[in-house]
Amino acid sequence: MVIAETEGLLEGERTQVVRGRMPEALVTRAKKRTGIDSDTELIEVALANIAVAKHRMQLKNSKRIGASVHWNDESSTRQAALRHDGLH
């Protein structure tokens, strides 16, 4: 959620309606695991995780391979640029 917030994904009015029928066991386990009671908040957390999954993976990989991650604003989109020490 921190990355989604930093990226501005949680800003603005909540006007988009998203709904669907889910298996009860899936919703129950997700709520129990997250401590979230609200269906709306649960969906928001799930969507935020999907929206920033690439960023999380890049951060995880950069730590694993000893690279540093730099975020650059280009044309109002964020791009991840991995830079290995000694490789420019």
N, C-alpha and C positions, 0 to 999 in steps of 0.2 A: 504494500500500500504506500510505502514511503516513496518508492520510485514513481508510482502512478501519480502521487500528489506533486512530486517535484516536476514531473512532465506536464502538469496542468490538466491531467485527465479527470480530476475530481472537481474541477471548478465549474461554475455556471449553474443555471437552473436545471433541475431534474425534470425534464419534459418528455424524455423518451420512455415509452412503456415497453417493458420486456416481460413476457410471461410464457409459461409452458407447464406442462404436466410432467412431473418427475416421479420416479419410484420413491415411495415413502422411506424405504431403508436408506437410500442415498441421501436424502434430505436430512433425515434424523442423524445419521453418522456425521455428515458435514457440520451440522449445527452443534453437535456434541463436541466434535474435534476443535471447532473454532470458538465455541462459547457464544455464538451468535444466535439470537432468538428470532430476529426479523428476517422474513423471506427476502425483502428488498435489500437489506444489508448483505445477506448471504450472496445474493446474485451480484451485487456490486463488488464484493471481495473476489468472487470467482472471475468476473470479467476483468478486473484490475490485474489479477494474476496472469490471465491470458495475454492481456495487452502489453505487459512488461516482461513476458517470459524470455524474449530474446535478450533483453538487457541483463536479466539475472544470469542467463547462461554465459554471456560474454564476461560478466564480472567473475563468475565461478571459474571459467576457463582461464582468465587472465591471472587469477591467483594460483591456479594449478601449474601453469607453465611459466610463471615468473614474469609476466608481462604487466605493463601498466595500462590502464584504460583511461582514455581521454574523451570527453564528450564535447563535440563541436556543433554549434548552431550553424546550419547552412540552409538557406531558403526556407526558414521557419520549421525545419525538421531537425531532429537530433540524429546524428550518426555516431556510431561507436568506432573509434579508431584504436586499434591495438598497436602498441609500439614496443618492440622487444629491445632490450638494452643492446646497443651496438648495431641494430638494424634500423636504419632510418628510411 
